[in-house]
Amino acid sequence: MNTKQENRNTSAAMEPLAIGIDIGGTGTKYGIVDRVGNLLFSGEMSTRNHMEVIPYIDELYENIAPLIEQAGGIGRIKGIGIGAPNGNYYKNTIEYAANLPWKGIIPFGKMAEDKFKLPVVLTNDANAAAIGEMMYGAAQGMNDFIMITLGTGVGSGIVANGKLVYGHDGFAGELGHTIIIPDGRLHEGTQKRGSLESYASATGVRLSTIEFLQKSDKPSLLRAIPHNEIDSKKVYDAAIEGDELAKEIFDFTGKILGMALANFVMFSSPEAIVLFGGLTKAGDFILKPTREHMEANLVQVFQNKVKILVSHLKESDAAILGASALVWEMK
């Protein structure tokens, strides 16, 4: 566990606080947040240390309980907001999450309530990030935008007319699983072919790199890296060094992402698309082809209207802030 504490003015010591938890495919981040979005205490742990959910919740509790005490005790905590892959806002469940070790339908909200003795509200992890972006980040003041998270997978949150789109069953906005290349690359988690997540996630960049290395004889710094050690950062580092194959990999990734974003724009006509997550660190290597291919695939009425923005919230903070914001909506 890695925990940090920020010293802040505690003159409003009795103001209620919220816990925000972001469950990612690789790691879990958590924090205690005040009503105006100050992250007072935070930490992180691995999501993958436990193949069963109960030991995972036990470890989560062991890590967060000391922070609750530092924040003034459980009486000061209004509740817990959780963002999780395939989180169902209506049922407080995690259902068939492809990137988590726990399978099936997990009554995660109820289990967390029982462990922490606090009310819990749960939503999709990208929805939580969208709420954080709308309240504290690049989408402040926007009523219509789409948040795309480019991490281990591809998540999304759609805000239309000022409200998050949940759909009739709580699962609206799974844009990462939309099929962008018919009969394309197999997604190991869903067993579907050609999804956006299979190409435009960090995992997708790794798979594209292996494919490019196998299909091309072009010299590349990436050839010196064992396949099981290739990741998107190493591809970025090679691109910075001028590696042409690495640049081609980002061009390919940006092309697919841009095509997908064009579809999303024509679906909801957002003011902006906000990109968030590790892949955005590749900067123009991925953003330039993404913008070009989005515009190229839009019909005229949508062209040159939609901004592509990169979140300026700290990657470790945005989903925590968004998840904690759910608490303030509790009755």
Sequence and secondary structure as in RCSB ss.txt:
>XXXX:A:sequence
MNTKQENRNTSAAMEPLAIGIDIGGTGTKYGIVDRVGNLLFSGEMSTRNHMEVIPYIDELYENIAPLIEQAGGIG
RIKGIGIGAPNGNYYKNTIEYAANLPWKGIIPFGKMAEDKFKLPVVLTNDANAAAIGEMMYGAAQGMNDFIMITL
GTGVGSGIVANGKLVYGHDGFAGELGHTIIIPDGRLHEGTQKRGSLESYASATGVRLSTIEFLQKSDKPSLLRAI
PHNEIDSKKVYDAAIEGDELAKEIFDFTGKILGMALANFVMFSSPEAIVLFGGLTKAGDFILKPTREHMEANLVQ
VFQNKVKILVSHLKESDAAILGASALVWEMK
>XXXX:A:secstr
 EEEE     TTTTS EEEEEEE SSEEEEEEE TT  EEEEEEEESTT SSHHHHHHHHHHHHHHHHHHTT GG
GEEEEEEEETTEETTTTEEES TTSSS SEE HHHHHHHHHTS EEEEEHHHHHHHHHHHHSTTTT SSEEEEEE
SSSEEEEEEETTEE   SSS    GGGSBSSTT SB TTT  BSBTHHHHSHHHHHHHHHHHHHH     GGGGS
 GGG  HHHHHHHHHTT HHHHHHHHHHHHHHHHHHHHHHHHH  SEEEEESGGGGGTHHHHHHHHHHHHHTS G
GGTT  EEEE  S HHHHHHHHHHHHHHT  
